[in-house]
């Protein structure tokens, strides 16, 4: 079993919670949220872009740990 991620959700109702403690539907929401941020042309030069890219990696890793057959 892979070790639990230490990444902590930085906003919203899940703020301060480790990703490993988040419900499946909320992990899916986070992936969609961060992907939308990265795909929005208005955010192409955002100073938060690197943070969002790291968040996507963390969320995808969590999804892969939970559902290895899907990703």
C-alpha positions in Angstrom: 0.0 0.0 0.0 1.3 3.4 -0.9 1.9 6.0 1.9 -0.8 8.6 2.4 -0.2 11.9 0.7 0.7 14.8 3.0 -0.8 17.4 0.6 -3.3 19.5 2.3 -6.3 21.1 0.6 -5.6 24.9 0.6 -9.2 26.2 0.2 -12.9 25.7 0.6 -14.9 23.4 2.8 -12.0 20.9 2.8 -9.3 23.5 3.7 -6.7 22.1 6.0 -7.5 18.5 5.4 -5.0 16.0 4.0 -6.1 14.7 0.6 -6.1 11.2 2.0 -9.0 12.2 4.3 -11.2 13.7 1.5 -14.2 11.8 0.2 -13.9 10.3 -3.3 -16.4 12.8 -4.9 -14.5 15.7 -3.4 -11.1 14.4 -4.8 -12.8 14.2 -8.2 -14.0 17.8 -7.8 -10.5 19.0 -6.9 -9.1 17.4 -10.0 -11.7 19.1 -12.2 -11.2 22.4 -10.4 -7.4 22.5 -10.9 -7.6 21.2 -14.4 -10.0 24.0 -15.3 -7.7 26.6 -13.7 -4.8 25.3 -15.8 -6.8 25.2 -19.0 -8.2 28.7 -18.7 -6.3 31.0 -21.1 -6.8 33.8 -18.6 -4.6 31.9 -16.2 -1.7 31.2 -18.6 0.6 33.6 -16.8 -0.8 33.3 -13.3 1.6 33.4 -10.4 -0.3 30.4 -9.0 0.2 28.2 -12.0 3.0 26.1 -10.4 0.9 25.6 -7.3 -2.0 24.4 -9.5 0.2 22.0 -11.4 1.5 20.5 -8.2 -2.0 20.1 -6.9 -3.0 18.2 -10.0 -0.1 15.8 -9.5 -1.1 15.3 -5.9 -4.8 14.7 -6.7 -4.0 12.4 -9.5 -1.7 10.4 -7.3 -4.4 10.1 -4.7 -6.9 8.9 -7.3 -4.4 6.4 -8.6 -3.9 5.1 -5.1 -7.7 4.7 -4.6 -8.6 3.5 -8.0 -5.5 1.9 -9.7 -7.7 0.2 -12.3 -9.2 3.4 -13.6 -6.3 5.7 -14.3 
